[in-house]
Amino acid sequence: MSGTMTETPVRAENPTPSAAAAATRALARAEAVRLLRHPAVLAAFALYLVQWAYGAYSGDDRYPVLHDEDRHTQLSLLLIAAGTLLAADLAALRSYRHGTDAMFDLLVLPPWRRTWALLLALLPVTALSAVLAGARIGYAAAQDAAVGSPSIAELATGPLVVLLAGAIGVLAARVVRSVVAAPLTIAALGIMTVVGALQAKSDARWWGLVGIEDEGVPPLPTSLTYRPVSWHLLYLAALVILMAAVAVLRAGGRSTAFKATAGVALLAVLVTGFAQQRGLPDEVREARTTAENAPSSQQVCVERDGIDYCAFPEFKDRYRQWAEVTGGVLRWVPQDAREKRYAVRQHVFLSTVDEGVVPPLPVARWAADDRAAGTPGAVPVSTDWGTHSDLAGDHMLGFAGSFAHRAVTGEAPTYPQNQAICRAHGAITLWLAVQATDETREAYDSLAGRSFGGLALNTFDAATGFGVDGREQDLVRTLLTRPDAEVGAKVKQSWTELTAPDTTTDEAAALLGVPAPPAAPEGEESRCE
């Protein structure tokens, strides 16, 4: 008897539910190890650590505000999210890329269970992301100058985005069997994130992965902010469930449970997504108005070395850094002038540009609030601090200048307009401010390199402020070439003459033993003439 026999693949018998579950878990463990070892994931973690190390080395994290730092962890984890999406997509396409799809039909696990295992494999990289976010905020909290408190919901957002990115990668592989799908998806999500960052005041940004704030705005107390982060966390969780359910359905998991899960998750995405769009609550708007015009009712005060430091509760410990500046200014002030009662009060300036015009500071209301609070003539200080940005450095130097002006003239600048502090007053005020600390000197060097002629010393971004003209700045530039102790001794010795309103810049130079600055070129505008 002769003939041709055709062999057909023998499919494995359907395993029992317990055996299938055990096999799924085993596959998930194997895929989790492969995912953590994937070059895209390893590169993402390496970039994350390099970025963190660079920030620590450059001093960007020296004065962290923890209720801002918690959301900053989300942006850093977007690197890991991108690597996870790419690696998860390639893992789901592995059999297709290698041409082994037919062989997988002979395995115990059907495609939908293998897809479920790939989704479970995302949990370890998500957990590792959570550890990094916790370590990052722990490092920031350990800084001596840290203020505020982090939000658990904000810290959980970044790791959940990593999990969502991985689920999107698995789904992309089940929808488009091409390796270009993942890079295109990453590009689309990146564009969405950038657009959200450009629309930092729009509620629409919460439909994306993270709600980015305008980082050019100084930090605010949490009572003056509104971030629907709890709703956003639920929104992301619903998206994760929706992506996972649809991926399993696309892989052949046609059970009613998966269909119902996908339907409920879609409804949850819509409900939580729209819940994020409620806008700024009235109570937050009212708190902002009070904080901007009469902040004393929302603040606590600390007395140190005869100076009252008043701040919003979350920024209370910032008085230590303010005291370094005030101490640096007053060390060259005679004893009788140091014994005057000084006060420092933190302010926020929330007014925004309206039709291209920035409004002036509400100094009259601030002065009235200071008198009512028992701190007349308090020197204003911003919530921004440090030299990690030009803006923060300008605000820090502006505070030093305002406090020096208070010591020199006996009153804090009132900023009725863009006023210049002229003659000896201007020179001594600027020198006292610049030499106060190493960081005020660094901030001055930065500001001077960005300025022409005079120098503006602004504590806030407003239409009003004060500064010094070119000749006074030239005199200070000369003084800064001399040892601080040498100049400071002469300042103390000639304090009465140097702080007299009619003492000229040339007379100040003679009293301080340095050459007078050259006269301003003919035709050059001066606010001191």
VOGU-3710 file (C-alpha; in Angstrom, 3 decimals, decimal comma):
1> msgtmtetpv> 0,000/0,000/0,000  1,425/3,286/-0,991  0,308/6,861/-0,605  1,161/10,229/0,817  0,535/11,005/4,478  -0,016/14,653/5,514  0,882/15,601/9,074  -1,129/18,317/10,773  -0,027/20,269/13,822  -1,248/18,850/17,054
11> raenptpsaa> -2,664/21,591/19,275  -2,216/21,346/22,962  -5,329/20,489/24,869  -6,966/23,352/26,712  -5,378/23,531/30,157  -7,365/23,796/33,323  -7,975/27,384/34,545  -5,488/26,951/37,384  -2,809/25,592/35,052  -3,434/28,397/32,571
21> aaatralara> -3,180/31,009/35,318  0,086/29,487/36,563  1,505/29,445/33,034  0,416/33,062/32,524  2,207/34,118/35,700  5,331/32,234/34,694  5,342/33,901/31,275  4,738/37,301/32,914  7,787/36,803/35,164  9,966/35,888/32,203
31> eavrllrhpa> 8,715/38,838/30,157  9,199/41,204/33,106  12,879/40,234/33,311  13,295/40,690/29,573  11,545/44,072/29,745  13,835/45,335/32,507  16,850/44,211/30,472  15,629/45,748/27,220  18,064/48,344/25,800  15,290/50,953/25,456
41> vlaafalylv> 14,349/50,610/29,118  17,957/50,546/30,299  18,736/53,641/28,223  15,688/55,422/29,651  16,729/54,664/33,228  20,280/55,786/32,445  19,037/59,106/31,027  16,823/59,567/34,081  19,769/59,059/36,442  22,036/61,331/34,396
51> qwaygaysgd> 19,435/64,092/34,435  19,014/63,701/38,199  22,780/63,704/38,786  23,236/66,792/36,636  20,562/68,674/38,587  22,178/67,705/41,879  25,675/68,626/40,676  24,612/71,996/39,247  22,783/72,981/42,434  19,367/73,230/40,791
61> drypvlhded> 17,855/71,266/43,682  19,374/73,314/46,498  16,169/75,133/47,473  13,398/72,667/46,635  9,725/73,441/47,134  8,403/69,939/47,732  4,852/70,582/46,549  6,380/71,571/43,215  9,074/68,901/43,167  6,457/66,144/43,428
71> rhtqlsllli> 5,005/67,049/40,041  8,486/67,521/38,566  9,079/63,786/39,146  6,370/63,140/36,558  8,260/64,920/33,789  11,453/62,960/34,473  9,575/59,670/34,379  8,301/60,439/30,882  11,728/59,235/29,701  11,105/55,836/31,282
81> aagtllaadl> 7,541/55,820/29,961  8,838/56,248/26,408  11,371/53,444/26,807  8,735/51,151/28,319  6,274/51,810/25,494  8,874/50,945/22,869  10,089/47,833/24,684  6,553/46,563/25,394  5,553/47,018/21,764  8,606/45,127/20,509
91> aalrsyrhgt> 7,982/42,341/23,029  4,394/41,954/21,808  5,636/41,864/18,194  8,483/39,442/18,891  6,878/36,351/17,375  5,702/38,333/14,345  9,132/39,877/13,797  10,823/36,478/14,100  8,256/34,677/11,941  7,260/32,254/14,692
101> damfdllvlp> 3,546/33,058/14,988  2,551/29,591/13,737  4,653/27,901/16,407  2,917/29,874/19,141  -0,384/28,304/18,077  0,931/25,007/19,480  1,518/26,455/22,970  -0,666/25,934/25,969  -1,538/29,629/26,279  -3,834/31,243/23,703
111> pwrrtwalll> -2,893/34,692/22,309  -5,096/36,626/24,720  -3,407/35,005/27,724  0,015/35,785/26,270  -1,124/39,385/25,861  -2,319/39,401/29,468  1,111/38,122/30,551  2,792/40,967/28,657  0,570/43,442/30,509  1,407/41,877/33,868
121> allpvtalsa> 5,094/42,113/32,960  4,771/45,910/33,115  4,281/45,895/36,892  7,974/45,548/37,925  9,132/48,473/35,759  6,223/50,485/37,151  7,247/49,600/40,697  10,855/50,552/39,971  9,632/53,893/38,604  7,718/54,449/41,840
131> vlagarigya> 10,886/53,723/43,822  12,787/56,289/41,765  10,064/58,894/42,254  10,144/58,254/45,995  13,936/58,441/46,065  13,877/61,673/44,082  11,456/63,397/46,448  13,280/61,927/49,442  16,535/63,420/48,197  14,843/66,805/47,769
141> aaqdaavgsp> 13,258/66,621/51,230  16,663/65,869/52,756  18,028/69,236/51,583  18,488/71,690/54,427  16,579/74,385/52,555  13,591/72,230/51,542  10,141/73,680/52,220  6,595/72,407/51,713  5,202/68,874/51,643  4,813/66,499/48,685
151> siaelatgpl> 1,507/65,020/47,522  1,153/61,242/47,337  -1,225/61,612/44,388  1,318/63,709/42,469  4,079/61,176/43,186  1,871/58,285/42,045  1,089/59,959/38,725  4,505/59,377/37,142  4,658/55,602/37,757  1,057/55,273/36,547
161> vvllagaigv> 2,031/57,053/33,325  4,814/54,478/32,886  2,252/51,676/33,289  -0,106/53,379/30,839  2,693/53,801/28,292  3,508/50,105/28,479  -0,167/49,167/28,024  -0,356/51,488/24,999  2,707/49,736/23,567  1,091/46,305/23,913
171> laarvvrsvv> -2,164/47,570/22,384  -0,304/49,203/19,486  1,289/45,837/18,672  -2,122/44,157/18,629  -3,608/46,858/16,374  -0,694/47,561/13,987  1,743/44,740/13,313  4,645/47,031/12,513  7,675/48,204/14,458  7,056/51,803/13,355
181> aapltiaalg> 3,850/51,989/15,407  5,671/52,497/18,723  7,924/55,378/17,589  4,959/57,096/15,964  2,900/56,644/19,116  5,716/58,075/21,256  5,965/61,038/18,875  2,209/61,637/19,080  2,220/61,493/22,882  5,259/63,795/22,944
191> imtvvgalqa> 3,490/66,346/20,759  0,434/66,135/22,994  2,610/66,776/26,058  4,341/69,760/24,445  1,005/71,257/23,386  -0,248/70,807/26,949  2,844/72,596/28,263  2,172/75,503/25,908  -1,394/75,673/27,217  -0,438/75,606/30,887
201> ksdarwwglv> -3,487/77,650/31,920  -5,987/75,564/29,990  -7,939/72,734/31,620  -7,607/70,814/28,332  -4,045/69,870/29,260  -5,419/67,388/31,803  -6,602/65,130/28,965  -2,927/64,319/28,378  -0,434/62,299/30,388  0,574/65,010/32,868
211> giedegvppl> -0,801/68,402/33,849  2,117/70,771/33,272  2,154/74,137/35,024  3,759/77,379/33,876  7,236/76,916/35,340  8,001/80,603/34,807  5,645/81,478/37,656  7,150/81,568/41,173  6,032/78,775/43,519  2,693/79,214/45,265
221> ptsltyrpvs> 1,312/77,842/48,522  -0,919/74,841/47,885  -3,907/76,790/49,205  -3,558/79,105/46,200  -3,257/76,376/43,578  -5,756/74,020/42,057  -4,557/70,817/40,492  -7,245/68,123/40,062  -4,564/65,506/40,574  -6,856/62,965/42,277
231> whllylaalv> -9,243/63,037/39,330  -6,273/62,824/36,972  -4,952/59,780/38,800  -8,333/58,074/38,381  -8,380/59,158/34,740  -4,991/57,535/34,118  -6,036/54,372/35,954  -9,173/54,130/33,815  -7,041/54,570/30,693  -4,728/51,764/31,807
241> ilmaavavlr> -7,682/49,411/32,286  -9,193/50,458/28,958  -5,924/49,927/27,037  -5,371/46,536/28,685  -8,946/45,351/28,054  -8,900/46,409/24,403  -5,497/44,757/23,897  -6,816/41,460/25,291  -9,946/41,732/23,152  -7,837/42,325/20,052
251> aggrstafka> -5,846/39,191/20,952  -8,978/37,039/20,985  -10,184/37,326/24,572  -13,837/37,575/23,642  -15,373/36,846/27,026  -18,184/39,015/28,301  -16,031/40,055/31,259  -13,434/41,723/29,043  -16,083/43,452/26,967  -17,809/44,740/30,088
261> tagvallavl> -14,492/45,874/31,551  -13,668/47,815/28,388  -17,102/49,473/28,412  -16,926/50,465/32,058  -13,343/51,718/31,656  -14,348/53,865/28,672  -17,163/55,396/30,698  -14,746/56,012/33,597  -12,280/57,725/31,251  -14,977/60,128/30,075
271> vtgfaqqrgl> -16,348/60,819/33,564  -12,953/61,422/35,178  -11,699/63,327/32,141  -14,553/65,826/32,282  -14,309/65,999/36,080  -10,857/67,529/35,594  -12,347/70,440/33,648  -14,180/72,273/36,450  -11,822/75,261/36,402  -10,485/77,273/39,334
281> pdevreartt> -12,843/76,936/42,337  -14,271/80,127/43,851  -12,666/79,436/47,224  -9,203/79,272/45,635  -9,857/82,471/43,687  -10,903/84,257/46,889  -7,839/82,943/48,730  -5,628/84,273/45,938  -7,168/87,729/46,150  -6,584/87,847/49,900
291> aenapssqqv> -3,040/86,499/49,590  -2,113/89,082/46,982  -3,524/92,116/48,763  -3,478/91,316/52,498  -1,387/88,182/53,119  -0,816/88,647/56,858  -4,039/86,786/57,714  -2,681/83,665/55,986  0,857/83,790/57,344  2,932/82,850/60,362
301> cverdgidyc> 5,906/84,832/61,686  9,257/83,858/63,158  11,568/86,229/65,046  15,318/85,848/64,631  18,034/88,296/65,701  15,516/91,083/66,116  13,923/90,628/62,674  10,392/89,336/62,121  10,090/86,970/59,151  6,490/86,366/58,019
311> afpefkdryr> 5,631/83,758/55,400  2,937/81,420/54,182  3,042/78,317/56,421  4,593/76,034/53,803  7,423/78,535/53,268  7,999/79,291/56,960  11,420/77,633/57,085  12,659/79,802/54,213  13,404/82,453/56,848  16,773/80,749/57,349
321> qwaevtggvl> 17,869/81,705/53,833  16,385/85,189/54,154  18,311/85,615/57,415  21,583/84,832/55,649  20,919/87,733/53,278  19,739/90,171/55,946  22,717/89,236/58,104  25,065/89,782/55,183  23,610/93,246/54,623  23,574/94,315/58,271
331> rwvpqdarek> 27,103/93,171/59,097  28,454/96,416/57,597  25,776/98,607/59,155  26,626/100,509/62,374  25,165/99,155/65,594  22,611/101,924/66,038  21,205/101,292/62,557  21,136/97,515/63,150  19,049/97,980/66,275  16,135/99,364/64,288
341> ryavrqhvfl> 13,146/97,058/64,114  13,120/95,222/60,782  10,505/92,936/59,292  10,305/90,770/56,186  6,999/89,641/54,674  6,477/87,147/51,879  4,209/88,223/49,035  2,751/86,706/45,899  1,976/88,763/42,818  -0,585/86,876/40,764
351> stvdegvvpp> -1,754/89,571/38,364  -1,297/88,551/34,745  -0,646/90,468/31,578  -3,848/92,086/30,351  -3,793/93,511/26,822  -0,018/93,739/26,950  0,145/95,793/30,166  1,558/94,423/33,414  -0,086/96,114/36,424  1,941/97,766/39,201
361> lpvarwaadd> 2,432/96,171/42,591  -0,351/96,883/45,122  2,133/98,550/47,481  -0,468/100,754/49,185  -2,512/97,717/50,186  0,649/95,903/51,285  1,683/98,835/53,474  -1,779/98,992/55,070  -1,704/95,255/55,755  1,762/95,542/57,322
371> raagtpgavp> 0,631/98,341/59,617  -2,450/96,360/60,672  -0,268/93,304/61,367  2,191/95,288/63,482  5,080/95,077/61,001  5,196/98,548/59,414  7,808/98,981/56,707  8,188/95,229/56,158  10,494/94,358/53,276  8,709/92,235/50,637
381> vstdwgthsd> 10,175/88,937/49,477  9,004/86,519/46,806  8,304/82,795/47,052  11,037/82,317/44,439  14,556/81,735/45,722  17,941/80,526/44,536  20,190/80,827/41,529  18,819/77,841/39,607  17,235/80,260/37,114  17,724/83,874/36,075
391> lagdhmlgfa> 14,254/84,722/37,375  14,826/83,235/40,826  18,240/84,876/41,052  16,772/88,251/40,095  14,106/87,907/42,783  16,689/86,966/45,400  18,912/89,916/44,503  15,832/92,146/44,431  15,029/91,192/48,011  18,621/91,870/49,063
401> gsfahravtg> 18,387/95,278/47,405  15,069/96,076/49,071  16,426/95,134/52,487  19,605/97,135/51,898  17,455/100,115/50,878  15,549/99,710/54,153  18,831/99,793/56,092  20,218/102,778/54,169  17,140/104,999/54,034  15,094/103,729/56,972
411> eaptypqnqa> 12,156/102,622/54,835  11,425/99,895/52,338  11,076/100,838/48,641  7,462/101,698/47,818  7,751/101,135/44,048  5,329/103,922/43,048  6,935/103,736/39,634  10,164/102,540/38,047  12,309/104,602/40,376  16,066/104,942/40,525
421> icrahgaitl> 17,957/105,037/43,818  20,459/107,764/43,052  23,834/109,061/44,178  25,463/107,543/47,271  22,179/105,927/48,320  22,109/103,888/45,131  25,745/102,833/45,289  25,674/101,777/48,953  22,341/100,003/48,546  23,610/97,986/45,597
431> wlavqatdet> 26,956/97,133/47,209  25,306/95,953/50,432  22,917/93,775/48,418  25,528/92,234/46,131  28,068/91,330/48,815  25,467/89,917/51,219  26,101/86,273/50,238  27,930/84,312/47,578  24,622/83,685/45,827  23,592/87,336/45,708
441> reaydslagr> 26,968/88,004/44,106  26,305/85,218/41,609  22,852/86,634/40,888  24,355/90,094/40,382  26,944/88,792/37,916  24,155/87,113/35,959  21,906/90,187/35,974  24,727/92,576/35,102  25,582/90,434/32,094  21,987/90,799/30,874
451> sfgglalntf> 21,624/94,522/31,578  22,649/97,692/29,809  23,289/100,980/31,590  21,435/100,845/34,886  20,479/97,791/36,887  16,899/96,912/37,884  16,407/95,206/41,246  12,952/93,671/41,064  11,617/91,238/43,634  8,530/90,505/41,507
461> daatgfgvdg> 7,580/90,506/37,841  5,679/93,767/37,791  5,489/97,120/36,039  7,100/98,847/39,005  10,411/98,401/40,739  13,631/100,172/41,561  17,224/100,120/40,485  20,450/102,078/40,161  21,897/104,013/37,244  25,066/103,356/35,334
471> reqdlvrtll> 27,467/105,565/37,329  26,388/104,068/40,660  26,784/100,593/39,201  30,251/101,509/37,917  31,230/102,570/41,432  29,928/99,303/42,871  31,797/97,331/40,235  34,997/98,993/41,433  34,154/98,339/45,087  33,612/94,646/44,343
481> trpdaevgak> 37,253/94,357/43,268  38,290/95,236/46,822  37,975/92,888/49,832  34,544/93,120/51,444  36,049/93,699/54,880  38,080/96,669/53,615  35,079/98,329/51,959  32,742/97,387/54,805  34,984/99,053/57,400  34,877/102,297/55,415
491> vkqswtelta> 31,107/102,012/55,006  30,694/101,749/58,788  33,118/104,589/59,390  31,369/106,954/56,970  27,819/105,657/57,378  26,278/109,006/58,265  27,768/110,765/55,252  27,129/107,875/52,838  23,464/107,606/53,808  22,780/111,329/53,613
501> pdtttdeaaa> 20,305/111,973/50,753  22,434/114,715/49,165  25,776/112,851/49,127  26,851/112,515/45,512  28,348/109,528/43,795  31,715/111,278/43,510  31,689/112,094/47,233  30,819/108,491/48,042  33,787/107,301/45,974  36,095/109,662/47,878
511> llgvpappaa> 34,770/108,474/51,246  35,333/104,858/50,200  38,829/105,514/48,844  38,240/104,530/45,228  38,319/106,536/41,978  35,082/108,239/41,007  33,311/106,537/38,081  33,552/108,299/34,740  30,790/110,715/33,870  27,966/109,417/31,713
521> pegeesrce> 28,544/110,021/27,990  26,876/113,124/26,658  23,350/112,386/25,510  22,995/109,206/27,583  19,752/109,237/29,532  20,016/109,106/33,325  17,157/108,773/35,782  19,219/110,546/38,456  19,584/113,868/36,689
//
